[in-house]
Amino acid sequence: MKSRPYQMPGGFTVTFEFDGRAFQVEWTPRVPKGRKAKRLIPHYRAARDEWLIGQQTAMGGRIMVVEL
């Protein structure tokens, strides 16, 4: 299952994918680094959570996210 592209500030786009075993994140045009990355964290989390909540029914259960 692949998400739609989510627009992030600064011209970044993020897309999520879950293949049944692994959760993948694709950034366009590249993975943000440094201060840009820190500023994008709340936007990234909101997009991720929105997509995962919509996937709960398709995955057949609850979803727990652990950030390391």
VMD Tcl script that draws the C-alpha trace (Angstrom):
set ca {
  {0.00 0.00 0.00}
  {1.45 3.31 -1.05}
  {0.31 6.73 0.11}
  {-0.33 9.80 -1.93}
  {2.54 12.32 -1.89}
  {2.30 14.66 1.11}
  {3.59 18.19 0.55}
  {6.02 19.42 3.20}
  {7.33 22.96 3.71}
  {10.44 23.95 1.79}
  {9.49 22.12 -1.41}
  {9.81 18.62 0.03}
  {7.39 15.77 -0.59}
  {7.08 12.56 1.42}
  {5.43 9.28 0.40}
  {4.81 6.30 2.68}
  {4.62 2.64 1.75}
  {3.87 -0.52 3.70}
  {4.39 -3.88 1.98}
  {3.05 -6.06 4.78}
  {6.39 -6.32 6.56}
  {8.29 -3.07 6.21}
  {7.35 0.60 6.43}
  {9.23 2.76 3.91}
  {9.46 6.52 3.52}
  {10.50 8.24 0.29}
  {11.50 11.90 0.28}
  {11.60 14.07 -2.83}
  {13.85 15.69 -3.97}
  {16.06 14.26 -1.18}
  {16.05 13.46 2.53}
  {16.19 16.78 4.44}
  {19.13 17.30 6.79}
  {20.06 19.60 9.64}
  {17.77 22.48 10.58}
  {15.44 21.78 7.65}
  {14.88 18.27 8.95}
  {14.13 19.51 12.47}
  {11.58 22.00 11.16}
  {9.87 19.27 9.13}
  {9.44 16.79 12.00}
  {5.98 18.00 13.12}
  {4.74 18.09 9.51}
  {6.19 14.64 8.80}
  {4.55 13.17 11.92}
  {1.17 14.68 11.05}
  {1.30 13.24 7.51}
  {2.53 9.85 8.74}
  {-0.15 9.63 11.40}
  {-2.90 10.67 8.96}
  {-1.86 7.96 6.52}
  {-1.42 5.26 9.17}
  {-4.82 5.97 10.74}
  {-6.37 5.47 7.32}
  {-4.49 2.17 6.94}
  {-5.63 0.60 10.22}
  {-8.73 -0.97 8.64}
  {-6.78 -2.24 5.62}
  {-4.12 -3.76 7.87}
  {-6.74 -5.36 10.08}
  {-5.79 -3.94 13.45}
  {-4.13 -1.30 15.52}
  {-0.84 0.34 14.64}
  {1.89 1.40 17.05}
  {4.72 3.70 16.02}
  {8.06 3.64 17.84}
  {10.52 6.40 16.97}
  {14.18 5.79 17.67}
}
mol new
graphics top color blue
foreach p $ca { graphics top sphere $p radius 0.5 }
foreach p [lrange $ca 0 end-1] q [lrange $ca 1 end] { graphics top cylinder $p $q radius 0.2 }
display resetview
